[in-house]
Amino acid sequence: MTLNILLANDDGIHAPGLRALRIALESLGRVTVVAPATEQSGVGHSITYLSPLTCKQIFDGEIFRGWAVEGSPADCVKLGLTELAPKPTELIVSGINGGLNAGINVLYSGTVAAAIEGAFFRIPSIAVSLEEDPHADFEAAGSIAVQLIRKILDYQGFSAELYNINISTQATRDYRAGKMPRIHTVPMGVERYGDHYVKRQDPKGRNYYWSTNDPPPKPTEHETDLMALASGGVTVTPLQFDMTKRTQLETMKDWNLSLGSEGT
């Protein structure tokens, strides 16, 4: 299997997770890195259109490592596919993010947004994230991710599907110890959490608010990515960017919505 792969992230061109995933993905084909020049965590699917996108080549000695873009993760994929990467690009991968992108964090994640942008182009796209840890083992996570990517492509071929992979710290430890972590194919959790703030004052007496991660998500009757990761596993969640609620759309066909006087 030899592919043209576009690799992006939201932690920036110099992030250790990007480097580890680039090295791991080279077993699948030619990897072109197009990543933000600086960290873009939490920017979601923002794009730049009111100012030009500046990009420059990054070298490690004489070795070309990729393109650094002064923009968002979605900008990187869009620019990469249209201008910078070899054609045809057959696979988009985003990560490895330093920190999980599970539950409702999927909606805020620049890492996932980069993969979604790839899916817009009808290219198989996969986001990869690793639980935050001071001693995060990105090398093990990269090996786990690429094995999963191989299996996904074996099963589905090159249909334009979108996946979100999350890897717990325990899973990387198990992997290092020769124990294969369990893979959970689960939905994303949609329970609200992390909506508390600490209120403080700055030296000029102005109030400011610092977001916390409390309260944690509540357990659910069905397994989600959050629950599976808490048990030390690896999760794979298929996503879609079509946000239309089709069951409600069918119901609304009978509403006869119109403008004008009531009863007319």
C-alpha positions in Angstrom: 0.0 0.0 0.0 1.6 3.3 -1.2 -0.5 6.4 -0.8 -0.3 10.2 -1.1 -1.2 11.3 2.5 -1.8 14.8 3.7 -1.1 15.2 7.4 -2.3 18.2 9.5 -2.9 19.0 13.1 -4.0 21.9 15.4 -1.0 21.8 17.8 1.3 23.3 15.3 4.1 22.3 12.9 6.6 21.6 15.7 4.3 19.4 17.9 5.7 16.0 18.9 2.4 14.3 18.0 2.7 15.5 14.5 6.2 14.2 14.2 5.3 10.8 15.6 2.4 10.4 13.3 4.4 11.5 10.2 7.0 8.8 10.9 4.3 6.2 11.5 2.4 7.1 8.4 5.5 6.8 6.2 4.9 3.0 6.3 1.7 3.7 4.2 3.1 6.1 1.7 4.3 9.6 0.9 3.4 12.0 3.7 3.0 15.8 3.0 2.7 17.9 6.2 0.7 21.1 6.1 0.2 22.3 9.6 -0.4 25.6 11.5 2.6 27.7 12.3 1.4 28.1 15.9 -1.0 26.2 18.1 -4.6 26.4 17.1 -6.3 24.3 19.7 -10.0 24.8 20.1 -10.5 26.9 17.0 -13.1 24.5 15.6 -13.7 24.8 11.8 -12.7 28.4 11.4 -11.2 29.5 8.1 -9.3 32.6 7.1 -10.8 34.7 4.3 -10.2 38.4 5.4 -6.4 38.2 5.2 -3.9 36.2 3.1 -2.6 32.9 4.2 1.2 33.1 4.7 3.1 29.8 4.5 6.7 28.7 4.6 8.7 25.6 4.2 10.1 24.0 7.3 13.4 22.0 7.2 15.2 19.8 9.6 18.8 20.4 8.4 18.5 19.6 4.7 15.4 17.5 5.1 12.1 19.1 4.2 9.5 18.5 6.9 6.5 20.3 5.7 4.6 23.6 5.3 3.8 25.9 8.2 0.6 28.0 7.5 -0.4 31.1 9.4 -3.9 29.8 9.6 -6.3 27.3 11.1 -6.3 23.5 10.8 -9.1 23.7 8.2 -7.1 26.3 6.3 -4.1 23.9 6.2 -6.1 21.0 4.7 -7.9 23.3 2.2 -4.6 24.9 1.1 -2.8 21.6 1.1 -5.3 19.9 -1.1 -5.6 22.7 -3.6 -2.0 24.1 -3.7 0.7 22.2 -1.8 0.2 18.4 -1.7 0.8 16.0 -4.5 -2.2 15.0 -6.5 -4.1 12.8 -6.1 -4.2 13.0 -2.3 -5.8 9.7 -1.2 -5.9 10.0 2.6 -6.2 12.9 5.1 -4.9 12.4 8.7 -5.0 15.0 11.5 -3.0 14.7 14.7 -1.8 13.3 17.0 -3.5 15.9 19.2 -2.1 16.3 22.7 -5.4 15.7 24.6 -8.5 13.8 23.8 -11.1 15.0 21.4 -14.1 13.0 22.6 -17.6 13.8 23.6 -18.8 17.3 22.8 -15.1 18.4 22.5 -15.4 17.0 18.9 -17.4 20.2 18.1 -14.7 22.5 19.3 -11.7 20.6 18.0 -9.4 22.0 15.4 -7.9 18.4 15.0 -11.3 17.0 14.1 -12.1 20.1 11.9 -9.0 19.4 9.8 -10.3 15.8 9.1 -13.8 17.2 8.4 -12.3 19.6 5.8 -10.7 16.6 4.1 -14.0 14.8 4.1 -15.5 17.9 2.3 -13.3 16.9 -0.6 -14.6 13.4 -0.5 -11.3 11.9 0.7 -11.1 9.4 3.5 -10.2 11.4 6.6 -9.2 10.4 10.1 -8.5 12.5 13.3 -6.2 11.1 15.9 -5.9 12.3 19.6 -4.0 11.0 22.6 -5.0 11.6 26.3 -3.0 14.5 27.8 -0.2 13.3 30.0 3.2 14.9 30.9 4.9 11.7 29.6 2.6 11.2 26.6 3.9 8.3 24.4 3.2 9.7 20.9 5.3 7.0 19.3 3.1 4.2 20.7 0.0 6.2 19.8 1.3 6.6 16.3 1.8 2.9 15.9 -1.7 2.2 17.3 -3.2 4.8 15.0 -1.6 3.5 11.8 -2.5 -0.1 12.5 -6.1 1.1 12.9 -5.9 3.2 9.7 -4.7 0.2 7.8 -7.6 -1.9 9.0 -10.1 0.8 8.3 -8.9 1.1 4.7 -8.8 -2.7 4.3 -12.5 -2.8 5.3 -13.9 0.2 3.5 -11.4 0.9 0.7 -11.2 4.6 -0.2 -14.8 5.6 0.2 -15.0 9.1 1.7 -15.7 8.3 5.3 -14.7 10.3 8.3 -13.4 8.8 11.6 -12.3 10.1 15.0 -9.7 8.0 16.9 -9.0 8.6 20.5 -6.2 6.8 22.5 -6.1 6.7 26.3 -2.8 6.9 28.2 -3.4 3.4 29.6 -3.8 2.0 26.0 -0.2 3.2 25.2 1.1 1.7 28.4 -0.5 -1.6 27.6 0.8 -1.5 24.0 4.3 -0.9 25.3 3.9 -3.9 27.6 2.9 -6.1 24.7 -0.8 -6.2 25.7 -3.0 -5.1 22.8 -5.5 -2.5 24.1 -9.2 -3.0 23.4 -10.7 -1.1 20.4 -14.2 0.3 21.0 -16.4 1.3 18.1 -18.7 3.7 19.9 -20.7 6.9 19.4 -19.4 10.3 20.7 -20.9 11.3 24.1 -23.2 14.2 23.8 -23.7 15.0 27.5 -22.9 18.6 28.5 -19.9 19.0 30.8 -17.2 21.4 31.8 -19.5 24.4 32.1 -18.2 25.9 35.4 -16.1 29.0 35.7 -13.8 30.4 38.4 -14.4 34.1 38.9 -11.4 36.2 39.8 -10.2 39.8 39.6 -7.2 41.2 37.8 -4.9 43.8 39.4 -7.2 46.6 38.0 -10.3 45.2 39.7 -11.8 43.8 36.5 -13.6 40.5 36.7 -12.5 37.6 34.6 -13.6 34.0 34.3 -11.5 30.9 33.9 -13.1 27.8 32.5 -12.8 24.5 34.4 -13.4 20.9 33.4 -16.1 20.6 36.0 -18.5 19.0 36.2 -17.4 15.7 34.5 -19.9 14.1 32.1 -22.5 11.9 33.6 -22.5 8.2 32.8 -25.0 7.0 30.3 -26.8 3.6 29.8 -25.0 3.1 26.5 -21.3 3.1 26.0 -19.7 6.3 24.5 -16.2 7.3 23.6 -15.9 9.0 27.0 -16.8 5.9 28.9 -14.6 3.6 26.8 -11.6 6.0 27.2 -12.1 6.1 31.0 -11.7 2.3 31.0 -8.3 2.6 29.3 -9.3 1.7 25.7 -9.0 3.1 22.2 -12.1 4.5 20.5 -13.1 4.7 16.8 -16.1 6.8 16.0 -17.5 7.4 12.5 -18.6 11.0 12.1 -20.6 13.0 9.5 -20.6 16.6 8.7 -24.2 16.7 7.3 -25.9 18.2 10.4 -29.4 17.9 9.0 -31.8 16.1 11.4 -33.6 14.1 8.8 -36.3 12.6 11.1 -37.4 16.2 12.0 -37.2 17.2 8.4 -39.8 14.6 7.6 -42.0 15.8 10.4 -41.8 19.4 9.2 -43.1 18.5 5.7 -46.6 18.4 7.3 -46.2 21.8 9.0 -47.2 23.8 5.9 -45.0 26.7 7.0 -45.8 30.0 5.3 -45.8 33.7 5.9 -48.9 35.8 6.0 -52.0 36.2 8.1 -52.9 33.5 10.6 -55.2 31.0 9.0 -54.5 31.9 5.4 
